[in-house]
Amino acid sequence: MNPTVPGLGIISTMITPAVLILAAGNLVTSTFTRLVRISDRARWMMERLDRARAGQETAAVALYTQLLEEYRRRSILVERALSAFYLAIGLLVLASLSIALDRMLGDPAPWLPVAITVTGAIVLLVGTMSLFQETRISSGAIRKEIDLHEGKS
């Protein structure tokens, strides 16, 4: 490969945002799956809550009510993460385009693609931190459900 070919340099520089776009896309897929599972589980929990209320199971009603509130918080965190991942993808596509434009125009603003790429990476981090919080809530919820089940056994 000839390093003096300008197009090759532009394309190789554009690879970094492309790799981050791929990572963000994978995070979108797995996070959307989480959101669907949270929705399904919340619907199931609402049915259980209705049954517990009908059977006047005070402990179960209290737990299911608390768990539904946790599902609400989890869905908000997952929605926030998805929004961040989509925004990051947009920023990283913009970064890739800005790299090409900057190079084609003779590097009038070499800091711009770097700033956009770093911003996209920070937004990815924000989304990941939302998922970290959601995972903590999820782990606590399953332990509570197990405790309720063992108390009934």
C-alpha positions, -999 to +999 in steps of 0.1 A: +000+000+000+012+034-009+009+058+022+010+088-001-024+080-016-047+106+001-079+086-002-063+057+017-053+080+046-088+094+048-104+059+048-080+046+074-087+075+097-124+070+093-121+034+107-119+045+144-154+060+144-166+030+123-155+006+150-172+026+177-204+027+155-203-011+153-199-013+191-228+011+196-250-009+172-243-041+192-253-022+224-285-010+207-294-046+199-288-060+233-303-030+251-335-032+230-338-069+239-335-058+276-363-033+271-386-060+256-378-084+285-385-057+311-418-049+294-428-086+293-417-091+329-436-060+341-468-072+324-464-106+341-458-088+374-490-067+370-510-099+365-493-114+397-501-082+416-538-084+406-540-120+417-522-112+450-546-083+456-576-106+449-562-132+473-554-105+499-517-117+500-503-086+518-466-096+515-469-104+478-488-072+471-461-051+488-433-069+470-450-068+435-458-031+440-421-025+449-409-046+420-431-028+395-417+005+406-382-010+400-393-021+366-404+014+359-370+027+369-353+000+349-373+009+318-364+046+322-327+037+325-328+014+294-346+040+274-319+065+284-292+041+274-309+034+240-312+071+234-276+076+242-265+048+219-285+062+190-271+096+196-236+082+198-241+064+164-252+097+149-222+116+163-198+089+152-212+089+117-209+127+117-173+123+130-165+099+101-179+124+076-161+153+092-128+134+089-134+130+052-144+166+047-116+180+068-090+160+048-105+168+015-105+205+024-069+205+035-073+202+073-089+235+081-102+222+114-084+190+124-097+193+159-134+190+148-134+153+139-115+145+172-140+166+192-170+149+176-155+114+181-147+120+217-182+134+223-196+102+207-174+081+229-186+100+260-222+095+250-215+058+247-201+059+282-232+076+295-254+049+279-233+022+294-235+038+329-273+038+326-271+000+318-248-005+348-275+011+370-302-010+354-283-042+360-279-034+397-317-029+400-323-061+381-301-081+403-318-068+434-352-075+420-345-111+413-332-117+448-364-102+462-385-125+441-365-155+452-369-145+488-407-143+484-407-177+467-387-193+494-409-177+521-439-194+505-422-229+502 
